[in-house]
Amino acid sequence: MRYLVTGVAGFIGSHIAEYLLPRADELVGIDTFTGNYSRVMKEQNLRKLRQAANFRLIETDLRFADLTDLLTGTDIVLHQAGIPGVRPSWGPGFVDYVEHNVLATQRLLEAARQVGVRRFVYASSSSVYGNAPSYPTSENTIPRPFSPYGVTKLAGEHLCGTYGRNWDVPTVALRYFTVYGPRQRPDMAFHRFIEAALGRTEIQLYGDGEQVRDFTHVDDVVRANLLATEVDLPPATVLNVAGGTRTTVNGVLALLTQIAEEPLQVTRTPEQAGDVSETWATCEQAERLLGWIPSVGLAEGLASQVEWHRQRMDSRPPVRRESARAGSVGAGRSAATTPESNG
Ligand SMILES: NC(=O)c1ccc[n+]([C@@H]2O[C@H](COP(=O)([O-])OP(=O)(O)OC[C@H]3O[C@@H](n4cnc5c(N)ncnc54)[C@H](O)[C@@H]3O)[C@@H](O)[C@H]2O)c1
């Protein structure tokens, strides 16, 4: 079995690839190391994978590579590559979102059609829903994105549907709801909150903290992806993948204070355009079609991420601590480094 994971150096892609190692005859990872955060962090994500004999990294850009050549012989594609994050998708940054999230997805689907893969899993997002008309939100709800990022993720999803319905490319789109856990992207809320709590620095909170999110542990996202490669599904399937942990951001901060055993210094700043007030999904479809239900609760999942940050901080040479932190959060395109996104 030959698997291909795009965005393999990223947060979610690297976790999926690690879980695939024991079952893959050949595991090919693609990444172009976009500048949304530092290459150093992405290389760390690849550390375990690089030691495996059945893993091969191809550093290339999906926008330009010969994808038919790359996909030849591939059974399963797990397409995780993309530019994530809601806020930087406004303004001039949008062109990157269109190219990496829409055009790259279309090129990959076209190659999958030519080559004839057995399954094409696409990393979609809760951002396709925007402020949904009802909660918990099901896949039957008409998606109305509230951010340009959400528009590009929905376009990618529609492309999967189009290739599925016309050409029988066996696509399944998984709509992830705010994913967290070890190796979470440095622009995301939990990452920033925990680093600030452990480093005793200030947390900048957008809005009043009463935004509700259905946080999903990365292990549950991985499991949904693996099941989506195994189970028989009609082409163009779309499924919510959410943790069932409906919580306010203030609730997360209270939990973090207990877990980290550190008082938090929180500064409240105005809410940001594109941020929805609530995400909350029903995952009945994923349960029915994949036999998937989320298994990691918020307290347990948050503790696992806190532990990862502790180890990461302990392993940093003290003299370089500040520069390492500045490098990880501020490097690359400024557009994709604005904090606290849910995508
Ligand atoms: N993290 C979340 O909470 C979340 C929620 C919903 C959806 N998603 C989606 O899941 C996917 C993974 O998100 P993540 O949080 O792991 O992000 P990430 O930035 O950590 O990983 C994405 C990776 O894709 C690579 N990439 C981007 N464009 C590429 C291209 N043209 N060619 C090759 N590689 C490219 C980047 O270098 C990066 O390493 C994204 O598609 C994102 O939209 C994430």
The ligand as an ORCA input file, in Angstrom:
! r2SCAN-3c Opt
* xyz 0 1
  N      -5.507     23.029     12.564
  C      -6.842     23.152     12.529
  O      -7.500     23.412     13.538
  C      -7.574     22.948     11.228
  C      -8.983     23.054     11.246
  C      -9.680     22.869     10.054
  C      -8.991     22.545      8.883
  N      -7.634     22.481      8.900
  C      -6.946     22.142      7.641
  O      -6.056     21.069      7.902
  C      -4.900     21.192      7.076
  C      -3.641     21.115      7.943
  O      -3.663     22.195      8.880
  P      -2.478     22.392      9.943
  O      -3.057     23.068     11.121
  O      -1.738     21.110     10.092
  O      -1.576     23.447      9.152
  P       0.026     23.506      8.947
  O       0.326     24.850      8.413
  O       0.712     23.062     10.182
  O       0.275     22.399      7.819
  C       0.025     22.630      6.452
  C       1.284     22.252      5.671
  O       0.998     22.338      4.271
  C       2.162     22.783      3.616
  N       1.750     23.367      2.324
  C       0.940     24.450      2.127
  N       0.812     24.703      0.816
  C       1.527     23.757      0.151
  C       1.774     23.492     -1.215
  N       1.285     24.286     -2.186
  N       2.558     22.430     -1.547
  C       3.087     21.640     -0.583
  N       2.897     21.853      0.744
  C       2.130     22.904      1.114
  C       2.762     23.796      4.580
  O       4.160     23.998      4.364
  C       2.468     23.158      5.939
  O       3.582     22.412      6.421
  C      -5.041     22.502      6.303
  O      -5.520     22.207      5.016
  C      -6.088     23.272      7.100
  O      -6.828     24.140      6.275
  C      -6.908     22.672     10.036
*
